[in-house]
Amino acid sequence: MNEDVQVQSHWTVDETLRKVPQTAKVFIKYKTQCVGCFLQKFCKIKDVAEVYQVNLDEFLKSLNDKKGE
C-alpha cells in the first residue's frame, strides 16, 4: 500500500482490511466484531465508530498508525 494513502471514514471495513490488513488488530483492540462479519463489505469506518460508540478521529488515527507495521 502507498504510505501516503490514509484510511478514510468513507471506506468500508472490507476495503480497509484489503488495503491495510494490519488494521485487523485495531478492530479487535476496539472490541468490534467487524473482522469476518458478513456486513464488512457494506459498513463504513464512520458506521463502525457510531455503532461501537468510539471517537471517529481516534479510531481513524489508530487505523492509520497500523499502516506502517
MOPAC internal coordinates of N, CA, C and O (Angstrom, degrees):
PM7 1SCF
backbone

  N    0.0000 0     0.00 0     0.00 0    0    0    0
  C    1.4527 1     0.00 0     0.00 0    1    0    0
  C    1.5161 1   109.62 1     0.00 0    2    1    0
  O    1.2310 1   120.69 1   -35.94 1    3    2    1
  N    1.2963 1   116.28 1   144.06 1    3    2    1
  C    1.4500 1   122.55 1   176.55 1    5    3    2
  C    1.5266 1   108.85 1   -67.75 1    6    5    3
  O    1.2310 1   120.79 1   -55.68 1    7    6    5
  N    1.3246 1   116.09 1   124.32 1    7    6    5
  C    1.4675 1   120.68 1  -177.37 1    9    7    6
  C    1.5258 1   112.63 1   -64.29 1   10    9    7
  O    1.2310 1   119.77 1   160.20 1   11   10    9
  N    1.3335 1   118.05 1   -19.80 1   11   10    9
  C    1.4615 1   121.03 1   179.99 1   13   11   10
  C    1.5246 1   112.53 1   -77.60 1   14   13   11
  O    1.2310 1   120.48 1   161.70 1   15   14   13
  N    1.3172 1   116.70 1   -18.30 1   15   14   13
  C    1.4624 1   121.16 1  -178.51 1   17   15   14
  C    1.5258 1   108.84 1   -79.43 1   18   17   15
  O    1.2310 1   120.97 1   -46.48 1   19   18   17
  N    1.3166 1   115.74 1   133.52 1   19   18   17
  C    1.4606 1   121.61 1   179.65 1   21   19   18
  C    1.5258 1   109.62 1  -110.39 1   22   21   19
  O    1.2310 1   120.63 1   -39.36 1   23   22   21
  N    1.3301 1   116.41 1   140.64 1   23   22   21
  C    1.4620 1   120.49 1   173.28 1   25   23   22
  C    1.5222 1   107.04 1   -58.98 1   26   25   23
  O    1.2310 1   120.53 1   -45.54 1   27   26   25
  N    1.3151 1   116.60 1   134.46 1   27   26   25
  C    1.4577 1   122.38 1  -176.30 1   29   27   26
  C    1.5284 1   110.85 1  -114.64 1   30   29   27
  O    1.2310 1   120.61 1   -27.51 1   31   30   29
  N    1.3111 1   116.43 1   152.49 1   31   30   29
  C    1.4662 1   121.14 1  -177.97 1   33   31   30
  C    1.5230 1   112.54 1   -65.15 1   34   33   31
  O    1.2310 1   119.89 1   157.21 1   35   34   33
  N    1.3362 1   117.82 1   -22.79 1   35   34   33
  C    1.4709 1   120.31 1  -179.88 1   37   35   34
  C    1.5355 1   112.62 1   -87.71 1   38   37   35
  O    1.2310 1   119.82 1   175.12 1   39   38   37
  N    1.3384 1   117.95 1    -4.88 1   39   38   37
  C    1.4619 1   120.80 1   176.53 1   41   39   38
  C    1.5198 1   109.15 1   -70.24 1   42   41   39
  O    1.2310 1   120.62 1   -32.71 1   43   42   41
  N    1.3195 1   116.42 1   147.29 1   43   42   41
  C    1.4643 1   119.36 1   172.79 1   45   43   42
  C    1.5245 1   108.28 1   -78.70 1   46   45   43
  O    1.2310 1   121.37 1   -16.68 1   47   46   45
  N    1.3193 1   114.99 1   163.32 1   47   46   45
  C    1.4652 1   120.18 1   175.90 1   49   47   46
  C    1.5277 1   108.87 1   -59.74 1   50   49   47
  O    1.2310 1   120.55 1   135.79 1   51   50   49
  N    1.3233 1   116.56 1   -44.21 1   51   50   49
  C    1.4637 1   121.17 1  -179.86 1   53   51   50
  C    1.5279 1   111.37 1   -58.91 1   54   53   51
  O    1.2310 1   120.54 1   133.13 1   55   54   53
  N    1.3061 1   116.57 1   -46.87 1   55   54   53
  C    1.4692 1   121.40 1   179.30 1   57   55   54
  C    1.5283 1   110.40 1   -60.37 1   58   57   55
  O    1.2310 1   120.70 1   137.20 1   59   58   57
  N    1.3244 1   116.27 1   -42.80 1   59   58   57
  C    1.4618 1   121.23 1   179.76 1   61   59   58
  C    1.5226 1   110.82 1   -62.63 1   62   61   59
  O    1.2310 1   120.47 1   132.67 1   63   62   61
  N    1.3237 1   116.70 1   -47.33 1   63   62   61
  C    1.4635 1   120.40 1  -178.63 1   65   63   62
  C    1.5291 1   112.01 1   -67.10 1   66   65   63
  O    1.2310 1   119.96 1   146.26 1   67   66   65
  N    1.3142 1   117.67 1   -33.74 1   67   66   65
  C    1.4702 1   120.34 1   177.63 1   69   67   66
  C    1.5231 1   111.29 1   -69.96 1   70   69   67
  O    1.2310 1   120.69 1   137.02 1   71   70   69
  N    1.3330 1   116.29 1   -42.98 1   71   70   69
  C    1.4643 1   120.30 1  -177.19 1   73   71   70
  C    1.5238 1   112.20 1   -77.21 1   74   73   71
  O    1.2310 1   120.82 1   145.32 1   75   74   73
  N    1.3329 1   116.03 1   -34.68 1   75   74   73
  C    1.4675 1   120.91 1  -176.41 1   77   75   74
  C    1.5358 1   108.53 1  -137.22 1   78   77   75
  O    1.2310 1   119.89 1  -101.04 1   79   78   77
  N    1.3295 1   117.81 1    78.96 1   79   78   77
  C    1.4671 1   120.83 1  -175.85 1   81   79   78
  C    1.5351 1   114.13 1   -56.78 1   82   81   79
  O    1.2310 1   120.69 1   152.65 1   83   82   81
  N    1.3332 1   116.29 1   -27.35 1   83   82   81
  C    1.4649 1   120.22 1  -179.85 1   85   83   82
  C    1.5239 1   112.87 1   -61.81 1   86   85   83
  O    1.2310 1   120.16 1   160.78 1   87   86   85
  N    1.3271 1   117.30 1   -19.22 1   87   86   85
  C    1.4622 1   120.29 1  -178.31 1   89   87   86
  C    1.5258 1   112.69 1   -69.88 1   90   89   87
  O    1.2310 1   119.82 1   167.53 1   91   90   89
  N    1.3167 1   117.95 1   -12.47 1   91   90   89
  C    1.4683 1   120.32 1   177.10 1   93   91   90
  C    1.5255 1   110.07 1   -54.28 1   94   93   91
  O    1.2310 1   120.64 1   143.03 1   95   94   93
  N    1.3251 1   116.39 1   -36.97 1   95   94   93
  C    1.4710 1   120.93 1   179.52 1   97   95   94
  C    1.5305 1   111.33 1   -62.40 1   98   97   95
  O    1.2310 1   120.57 1   145.46 1   99   98   97
  N    1.3172 1   116.52 1   -34.54 1   99   98   97
  C    1.4714 1   120.82 1  -179.77 1  101   99   98
  C    1.5272 1   110.15 1   -69.15 1  102  101   99
  O    1.2310 1   120.47 1   135.46 1  103  102  101
  N    1.3325 1   116.71 1   -44.54 1  103  102  101
  C    1.4663 1   119.89 1   178.14 1  105  103  102
  C    1.5280 1   110.37 1   -59.24 1  106  105  103
  O    1.2310 1   120.56 1   140.88 1  107  106  105
  N    1.3182 1   116.53 1   -39.12 1  107  106  105
  C    1.4704 1   120.84 1   178.90 1  109  107  106
  C    1.5262 1   110.33 1   -70.25 1  110  109  107
  O    1.2310 1   120.40 1   137.05 1  111  110  109
  N    1.3344 1   116.85 1   -42.95 1  111  110  109
  C    1.4714 1   121.08 1   179.04 1  113  111  110
  C    1.5250 1   111.49 1   -57.12 1  114  113  111
  O    1.2310 1   120.67 1   140.58 1  115  114  113
  N    1.3252 1   116.32 1   -39.42 1  115  114  113
  C    1.4623 1   121.26 1   179.78 1  117  115  114
  C    1.5301 1   112.45 1   -82.93 1  118  117  115
  O    1.2310 1   120.93 1  -172.84 1  119  118  117
  N    1.3275 1   115.82 1     7.16 1  119  118  117
  C    1.4737 1   122.79 1   176.46 1  121  119  118
  C    1.5297 1   112.58 1    58.20 1  122  121  119
  O    1.2310 1   121.05 1  -141.38 1  123  122  121
  N    1.3361 1   115.59 1    38.62 1  123  122  121
  C    1.4584 1   119.45 1   173.94 1  125  123  122
  C    1.5249 1   108.22 1   -88.84 1  126  125  123
  O    1.2310 1   120.85 1   -13.26 1  127  126  125
  N    1.2868 1   115.97 1   166.74 1  127  126  125
  C    1.4648 1   121.22 1   176.35 1  129  127  126
  C    1.5263 1   109.96 1  -110.23 1  130  129  127
  O    1.2310 1   121.06 1  -152.86 1  131  130  129
  N    1.3231 1   115.57 1    27.14 1  131  130  129
  C    1.4693 1   121.38 1  -172.71 1  133  131  130
  C    1.5265 1   113.99 1   -73.01 1  134  133  131
  O    1.2310 1   120.07 1   140.89 1  135  134  133
  N    1.3177 1   117.47 1   -39.11 1  135  134  133
  C    1.4591 1   120.30 1  -177.03 1  137  135  134
  C    1.5259 1   108.47 1   -67.58 1  138  137  135
  O    1.2310 1   121.11 1   -64.03 1  139  138  137
  N    1.3228 1   115.48 1   115.97 1  139  138  137
  C    1.4605 1   121.04 1  -179.32 1  141  139  138
  C    1.5174 1   114.69 1    90.16 1  142  141  139
  O    1.2310 1   120.06 1   175.81 1  143  142  141
  N    1.3218 1   117.48 1    -4.19 1  143  142  141
  C    1.4647 1   120.96 1   179.80 1  145  143  142
  C    1.5284 1   109.76 1   -71.20 1  146  145  143
  O    1.2310 1   120.77 1   -39.44 1  147  146  145
  N    1.3208 1   116.13 1   140.56 1  147  146  145
  C    1.4651 1   119.58 1  -179.62 1  149  147  146
  C    1.5294 1   112.79 1   -68.39 1  150  149  147
  O    1.2310 1   119.81 1   166.39 1  151  150  149
  N    1.3197 1   117.96 1   -13.61 1  151  150  149
  C    1.4707 1   121.23 1   178.93 1  153  151  150
  C    1.5285 1   113.41 1   -93.07 1  154  153  151
  O    1.2310 1   120.17 1  -178.90 1  155  154  153
  N    1.3379 1   117.29 1     1.10 1  155  154  153
  C    1.4650 1   118.85 1  -174.99 1  157  155  154
  C    1.5293 1   113.39 1   -62.42 1  158  157  155
  O    1.2310 1   119.97 1   161.73 1  159  158  157
  N    1.3259 1   117.66 1   -18.27 1  159  158  157
  C    1.4706 1   120.06 1   176.92 1  161  159  158
  C    1.5276 1   111.94 1   -79.46 1  162  161  159
  O    1.2310 1   120.52 1   168.39 1  163  162  161
  N    1.3177 1   116.60 1   -11.61 1  163  162  161
  C    1.4635 1   121.17 1  -176.24 1  165  163  162
  C    1.5240 1   113.11 1  -113.91 1  166  165  163
  O    1.2310 1   119.88 1   146.43 1  167  166  165
  N    1.3228 1   117.84 1   -33.57 1  167  166  165
  C    1.4680 1   121.73 1  -177.05 1  169  167  166
  C    1.5166 1   110.58 1   -75.34 1  170  169  167
  O    1.2310 1   121.50 1   -48.26 1  171  170  169
  N    1.3056 1   114.73 1   131.74 1  171  170  169
  C    1.4578 1   121.02 1   177.12 1  173  171  170
  C    1.5322 1   108.78 1   -93.56 1  174  173  171
  O    1.2310 1   120.96 1   -19.42 1  175  174  173
  N    1.3108 1   115.77 1   160.58 1  175  174  173
  C    1.4614 1   120.90 1  -179.77 1  177  175  174
  C    1.5276 1   110.40 1   -56.26 1  178  177  175
  O    1.2310 1   120.09 1   139.67 1  179  178  177
  N    1.3222 1   117.43 1   -40.33 1  179  178  177
  C    1.4697 1   120.04 1   179.17 1  181  179  178
  C    1.5285 1   110.86 1   -64.36 1  182  181  179
  O    1.2310 1   119.72 1   148.13 1  183  182  181
  N    1.3355 1   118.14 1   -31.87 1  183  182  181
  C    1.4672 1   121.54 1   176.50 1  185  183  182
  C    1.5247 1   110.60 1   -67.38 1  186  185  183
  O    1.2310 1   120.87 1   138.46 1  187  186  185
  N    1.3208 1   115.93 1   -41.54 1  187  186  185
  C    1.4690 1   120.93 1   179.46 1  189  187  186
  C    1.5257 1   109.59 1   -60.31 1  190  189  187
  O    1.2310 1   120.47 1   133.87 1  191  190  189
  N    1.3328 1   116.71 1   -46.13 1  191  190  189
  C    1.4640 1   120.67 1   179.81 1  193  191  190
  C    1.5228 1   111.00 1   -60.15 1  194  193  191
  O    1.2310 1   120.65 1   139.09 1  195  194  193
  N    1.3193 1   116.36 1   -40.91 1  195  194  193
  C    1.4629 1   120.13 1  -179.76 1  197  195  194
  C    1.5286 1   111.54 1   -68.65 1  198  197  195
  O    1.2310 1   120.39 1   131.92 1  199  198  197
  N    1.3134 1   116.86 1   -48.08 1  199  198  197
  C    1.4651 1   121.07 1  -176.95 1  201  199  198
  C    1.5278 1   111.22 1   -63.39 1  202  201  199
  O    1.2310 1   120.42 1   138.27 1  203  202  201
  N    1.3311 1   116.80 1   -41.73 1  203  202  201
  C    1.4625 1   120.54 1  -177.06 1  205  203  202
  C    1.5246 1   112.30 1   -93.68 1  206  205  203
  O    1.2310 1   120.48 1  -173.69 1  207  206  205
  N    1.3236 1   116.69 1     6.31 1  207  206  205
  C    1.4642 1   123.69 1   175.76 1  209  207  206
  C    1.5288 1   112.44 1    52.07 1  210  209  207
  O    1.2310 1   121.74 1  -127.00 1  211  210  209
  N    1.3385 1   114.27 1    53.00 1  211  210  209
  C    1.4594 1   120.11 1   175.03 1  213  211  210
  C    1.5247 1   108.12 1  -117.12 1  214  213  211
  O    1.2310 1   121.06 1   -26.16 1  215  214  213
  N    1.3080 1   115.58 1   153.84 1  215  214  213
  C    1.4562 1   121.29 1   179.28 1  217  215  214
  C    1.5280 1   108.80 1   -67.37 1  218  217  215
  O    1.2310 1   120.35 1   -57.50 1  219  218  217
  N    1.3182 1   116.93 1   122.50 1  219  218  217
  C    1.4652 1   121.82 1  -176.00 1  221  219  218
  C    1.5254 1   111.84 1   -59.99 1  222  221  219
  O    1.2310 1   119.94 1   135.94 1  223  222  221
  N    1.3188 1   117.72 1   -44.06 1  223  222  221
  C    1.4674 1   120.33 1  -178.50 1  225  223  222
  C    1.5249 1   111.59 1   -63.31 1  226  225  223
  O    1.2310 1   120.27 1   137.79 1  227  226  225
  N    1.3328 1   117.09 1   -42.21 1  227  226  225
  C    1.4639 1   120.82 1   178.45 1  229  227  226
  C    1.5266 1   110.96 1   -66.32 1  230  229  227
  O    1.2310 1   120.75 1   139.61 1  231  230  229
  N    1.3324 1   116.18 1   -40.39 1  231  230  229
  C    1.4589 1   121.11 1   179.30 1  233  231  230
  C    1.5304 1   110.23 1   -63.26 1  234  233  231
  O    1.2310 1   120.34 1   133.99 1  235  234  233
  N    1.3292 1   116.96 1   -46.01 1  235  234  233
  C    1.4652 1   120.69 1   177.75 1  237  235  234
  C    1.5242 1   111.33 1   -61.95 1  238  237  235
  O    1.2310 1   120.35 1   139.45 1  239  238  237
  N    1.3251 1   116.93 1   -40.55 1  239  238  237
  C    1.4672 1   120.08 1   178.24 1  241  239  238
  C    1.5192 1   110.11 1   -61.32 1  242  241  239
  O    1.2310 1   120.14 1   135.74 1  243  242  241
  N    1.3255 1   117.33 1   -44.26 1  243  242  241
  C    1.4657 1   120.87 1   178.47 1  245  243  242
  C    1.5239 1   111.30 1   -62.16 1  246  245  243
  O    1.2310 1   120.37 1   137.29 1  247  246  245
  N    1.3192 1   116.90 1   -42.71 1  247  246  245
  C    1.4690 1   120.59 1   178.73 1  249  247  246
  C    1.5285 1   110.49 1   -63.16 1  250  249  247
  O    1.2310 1   120.29 1   137.14 1  251  250  249
  N    1.3077 1   117.05 1   -42.86 1  251  250  249
  C    1.4631 1   120.45 1  -178.85 1  253  251  250
  C    1.5203 1   112.62 1   -73.18 1  254  253  251
  O    1.2310 1   119.85 1   151.34 1  255  254  253
  N    1.3195 1   117.89 1   -28.66 1  255  254  253
  C    1.4654 1   120.66 1   176.37 1  257  255  254
  C    1.5251 1   111.07 1   -66.52 1  258  257  255
  O    1.2310 1   119.98 1   153.11 1  259  258  257
  N    1.3233 1   117.65 1   -26.89 1  259  258  257
  C    1.4682 1   122.13 1  -179.41 1  261  259  258
  C    1.5248 1   112.46 1   -76.18 1  262  261  259
  O    1.2310 1   119.87 1   165.78 1  263  262  261
  N    1.3264 1   117.85 1   -14.22 1  263  262  261
  C    1.4682 1   121.15 1  -175.32 1  265  263  262
  C    1.5193 1   113.14 1   -56.62 1  266  265  263
  O    1.2310 1   120.67 1   140.28 1  267  266  265
  N    1.3070 1   116.32 1   -39.72 1  267  266  265
  C    1.4601 1   119.84 1  -173.99 1  269  267  266
  C    1.5125 1   115.22 1   -80.27 1  270  269  267
  O    1.2310 1   120.17 1   175.32 1  271  270  269
  N    1.3055 1   117.29 1    -4.68 1  271  270  269
  C    1.4735 1   119.85 1  -177.23 1  273  271  270
  C    1.5028 1   111.82 1   -81.70 1  274  273  271
  O    1.2310 1   120.10 1   180.00 1  275  274  273

